[in-house]
């Protein structure tokens, strides 16, 4: 990280270092949590749900090298992000009845979908929506919902994703988010889209091949979006980068953390705050 970017992210880095110290000290990394389908609600003892990090469960129809489909980076990224989001903002997250942070998994066909103002998807170069899922996701987005997709690399994954989201929102174009966009300054100043490789790639190849997991084909990371006629964001896309690995792996490797996690959290918090306030 160069000094100019470090100047903007220094307060964030201090909080994250202090929060992650115990994980580095004991070498635990993130602790796997149980699979949580549905939402933390009154039915399981939660009176006030607060902010819930919702992840979409989908069927994958093709494979991508290094990807696992809908549960790529799950559950560590979801758990860590909602924990840090509460520490670094005034947001109050939901909690399950056993006290764990309020992250959850939902399907497009579940009614709980409409209770999620924010939905996250990973490895979307593998996704294939059914006709019912297309119908439900379109309805969800046009009624005020928001989806952020992350961790898909290269041309084939991009083509697969744009084909599927094009079925959901055929009338809306995909546009690039420029550095002067309000999102890039929602809370933290993010001057450029960070390219964050998976920790496995970085350990094997970072010294020799940089951060691009598909070589020259994925050399440039992109932040792109779909907006409606009034400028409300419907879908945000981080392509050729794995923002969520910067959350998931924060406690596993000190060097990886310093190089990637502050940028990952800064962009992630900006995206969530911007989506919830617009």
N, C-alpha and C positions, 0 to 999 in steps of 0.2 A: 504494500500500500504506500503511495507516495505521500509526501508531507502535506501537500495541499488538501488531499482528501482526508488525511488523518486529522487535520485541524478541525474539520467539520464533525468528525465522528468521535473525537476524543471523549466527550461525556458519555456517549454510548459505550465505548470500549471499556471505560472504567467500571460502569455498572455490570457489564457482561463478565469482565474478568473477576470481579468480586463474587458474582453469582455462580460462576463456573468453577471457582477455585476448588471446592470440595470434590467435584467430579474429577478434576485433573489429579488431585492429591491421592484419591483412592483408585483412580483408573477405571471407574465404573462406566463412563459414557452414559448414554441414556438407558433407563431401565424399562424394559418392555412392559406395556400395559395391556390389559385384556381388550379384545376386539369389542367395540361398542357400536352396535347398529341401533339407530333411533337416537333420540335426543334426551339429555338430562331434563326431566320434567317432574311435575308433582307426583306422577304415578310411581316414581322411584325415590320419592322423599325429598326432591329439590323444590323448594318453595319459590325461589327467585332465580331464574335461569341465567340472567346476565348474557354476556357475549359467548356464543358457542362457535368453535372452529369446526365447520361442517366439511367433510370430505365426501365426494361423490363416488359411490361404488358403481362400476360399469363393466360390461363384458369386453374383453379384448379380442380382436379378430386377426391380429398379426403380431409378430414379435419384433422387439427392438433389442439390440445388443445392450446388455447391462440394465435392462428394465424388467419390471415385474408386473406391469399393468397398474390397476387402480391403487394398489397398496405400496407402490414404490415410495420409500422414505417413511412409511407408516410403521409404527405409531410415534416414533421418536420425534419427527419434525413437528407434528401436530401438538404433542405434549409440550415440547420446548418452546414453540412459538407462543402458544397461549399463555404460558408462564411468564415469558419475557415481555409479552404485550401488556400484561397486567403490571409488571414492574416498571416499565418504561413509559407508560401512559396512565391516564386516569381511568381507563376502562376497567370494569369489574367483570371478570369472567364467570361463567357458570361453573358449578361443581357437581359432580355426581354425589349420590348419597354416601359413598365411601370416602369422599373428600378429594378424589382425583380431579384434575382440571377438566373443564367442559369441552373436550373435543369429541366428535361423534362422526359416525358413518351413516349416510343416507343414500337411498336409491331414488332415481328420477320418478319411479312409480309410486313412491310412498307419499302420503299426505304431509309428513313431516318436512318434506322439501320446502314447502311454503313458509315454514317457520325459520328458515335459514336465510338471513339477509346476505350472507357471504358463504360461498362454496368454493372449495379448493379441489383441483384435479391434477394428477401427476401422470407422466409417461403417456400423454394423450396421443402420441403417434401410433398407439395400438388400439384406440377406441373404435367401437362400432355401435351406433345407437339403433335400437329398434324403432319402429314407427311410433309406438306409444311413447317411448322416451323422447323422441323428437318433439312430439306434440306437447308433452308435459314440460320439457325444458324451455320450449318457446313460450308457453304460457307463464312459466315461472319468471323468465327474464323480462317479459313485457309487462308483468305486474309489479316489477320493482326489484327483482333478484339480481345477483351479480355472481359471476364465475371467474376465477383466476386459474389458468392452466400453466404448468411449469414442467421443466425437466423433460424436454423432447428435443432431439438433436438431428440436424441434417435435413436434406430435401425430402426424402421419402416420408419421414415422420410429419413434416410440415404439410405435405400434400394430403396425407391421411386425415390430419386434424382439420384442415381447411375444408375438405370434402364433407366431413361430418358436421362441423359447425355451420357450414353453408346450407345444410338441410334444415337446421334449426332457425337460422336468421338469414334467409337468402337475399333479402332486400338491403342489408347493411354491409358496407365495405369494411375491410380491415385496414387500419391506418397505423403509421408509426408514431410513437410517443417521442417527442423531441426533448432535448435537455432543458428547454425553457418552459415546459409544460408544468402546470400547477402541481401535478402529482409528484414531481421530482423535488418539491419543496414543501410537501404537506406537513412534515414535522422536521425531518432531517434533510440536509442538502445532499442530494445524490447527483453527482455531476455526469455520471455515465453508467450504463448498464454493466454491472460486473459479470464477468464470465467465471462461473464457479463450477468446477468439475466435481464429479463424485470423489469421495475420499480415496476409493480404491484406485481410480484412474490417476489421481494426483500422486499417490504413493508409488505407482508403477512408472508413470510417464512424465510427471510434472517437471522434473529436472531437464528432460531432453526434448519434450514435445509440447511444453506449455500447458494450456488449459483447454484446448479444443478437442473434444472427445471424438470428432469425426474428421480430424485433420483440416485441410483447407476448406472443405465443404461447410464446416461449422465454425469457421474462424471468427465470425462476427456475431456477438450476442444481440438479440433484438428484444425490445419491449414494444408490443403492438396491442391494439385495442379495437373494440367495436363499440360505437356510441349510437344512441338513438337520435331522433331528429332534434331533440332539445339539448343534446350534449351530455346526457346521462350515460355513464359507462355501463355496458352490459357484460362485456367479456374483456379480460386482460390476459395477455399472453407473454410469458418470458420464454423465448426460444433460443436454443444453443447455449443454455446455461441451466444449472441445477441450484436454484436459490434455496430450496428446501434442505439440501444437504448441508448448507451453512448453518441451519438450525439444528438438524438432527445430530450432526457430528461435533457439536460445540465442545463436548467434554472428552473427546477421544484423542485429540492430538493438538498440542499447544500451538505448533507452527501453523497447522491448518486453520485453527481457530483465529489466530491473529491475522492471517492473510485473507480469510473469506467471511467469517461469521459477522463481524460488525457491518460489512456492506450488505450481507444477506438480511440481517435484521432491519437495517435502515430502510432498504427498499420494501421489505415485507410490511413493515409498520406503515410506511407511506401509502402503499397500495390499499391496505385495509382501511385506514383513516379516510382516504380519498373516496373509496367506494361507499363507505357508510355515510359520508357527509354530502354526497352528490346523488 
